[in-house]
Amino acid sequence: DTGVSQDPRHKITKRGQNVTFRCDPISEHNRLYWYRQTLGQGPEFLTYFQNEAQLEKSRLLSDRFSAERPKGSFSTLEIQRTEQGDSAMYLCASSMGQSSYNEQFFGPGTRLTVL
Amino acid sequence: KQEVTQIPAALSVPEGENLVLNCSFTDSAIYNLQWFRQDPGKGLTSLLLIQSSQREQTSGRLNASLDKSSGRSTLYIAASQPGDSATYLCAVVELYGNKLVFGAGTILRVKS
């Protein structure tokens, strides 16, 4: 399977704990995006990387959130001191492009439940 | 700030019906518009992508139109089937932007 993969698919944690999610983009895709989707809503943009550079961050990405993409390959999204409001589906997408927009391909998502 | 609205929020139809899902966006300065399908608890599957210079795209029983000047798009599904039951999401990319801005989706149920 050469699609976008995410791990874990589900995560249940207690409030105050730290969690980390991983996304592996489609091979050779240089752009990687993170979105968050709460129940009954469309996904909302969190951040995006071009290669290893984080080029844009949403105001939704509070100080407790940090994303990395070392070496421009896989990416991790860490949430520190989780809160119940962090419960959501976290979606990763990747695309190939330099200056113009190219179609984004989404992974299956990581569903986070904070108790 | 770009806002995307989808109407109706939910739709239930008998199998075989043709149906139309609506999407509107507040800022017509978009690069393209994309329709996605999402099954419960799953990720997003891209259905159709329409560049801003195009008026429509077709794939099988699906046809999407774009009227950029009025800020509207429609997704037409012909001869609906129970397997079409899912949430359909519309998203736009603004000029000089890279992120997708999504609507809240239309939940479609096709009854057999």
Interface residues (C-beta under 8 A of the other chain):
Chain A: V4 Q6 R31 Y33 Y35 G40 Q41 G42 P43 E44 F45 Y48 L55 E56 M89 L91 A93 S100 Y101 E103 Q104 F105 F106 G107 P108 G109 R111
Chain B: V4 Y31 N32 Q34 F36 G41 K42 G43 L44 T45 S46 L49 L89 A91 V93 G97 N98 K99 L100 V101 F102 G103 A104 G105
